[in-house]
Amino acid sequence: MSSFSDTKAIANYAENAIRRVPGLNDLHRMSALLLAERTPPNGRVLVVGAGGGMELKFFAQSNPSWQFDGVDPSTEMLSLARTVLGPLASRVQLHQGYAEAAPQGPFDAASCLLTLHFTTETERLRTLCEIHARLKPGGVFVAMHYSIPDNPAERELWLSRCAAFAISSGVDSEQARAAAAAIGKQLPILTPEQDEELMRKAGFSNINIFYVGLAFRGWVAYA
């Protein structure tokens, strides 16, 4: 999206994300715990959509022996990630591009947070397949993004609730409502059932929802 090359938006990325995504910090903590269930102390973790560095920083702080590869199509967001990581960056290799730009691995675990809702159904399946191909058998995968039933009235209701959450977090009301309307029109949001079916098609199994935050859903699955 254009905001990922906008200087002001990038500088305020973390603050804006926390204001708009219910329980984002706890989502990172839950994701780290789920990844740790099957990732050894010296594990290697792939982070798709790593720009901004928020989850990379949390994962690295929570697991001081893990090594990471992060991929993101935005060079500006990758630059922000390097800044956010600070000294932790020595344990992270960043790659500009999409999932196919990641090393072949094999990785013990992977995450893709707040990313897949930017992709079409075809692109999403390809991304999931690329991630699955880089995981060790049984490797854990955590994903989270917008996922809403396709009934128009219900979809509008959930997006309005996201706007209300942002307003309650201090976002300007007009800006929050405009953003929710734009999300509904511009993002190729799928239903939870469609998202899970794509994960199965990509080869993932034992797919379970671990997080629900208004219009957002989070899953844990295994290669």
Secondary structure, DSSP 4 states (H G I P E B T S, - for coil): -GGGG-HHHHHTHHHHHHHHSTTHHHHHHHHHHHHHTT--TT-EEEEES-TT-HHHHHHHHH-TT-EEEEEES-HHHHHHHHHHHGGGGGGEEEEESSGGGS----EEEEEEES-GGGS-HHHHHHHHHHHHHTEEEEEEEEEEEE---S-HHHHHHHHHHHHHHHHHTT--HHHHHHHHHHHHHHS-PPPHHHHHHHHHHTT-EEEEEEEEETTEEEEEEE-
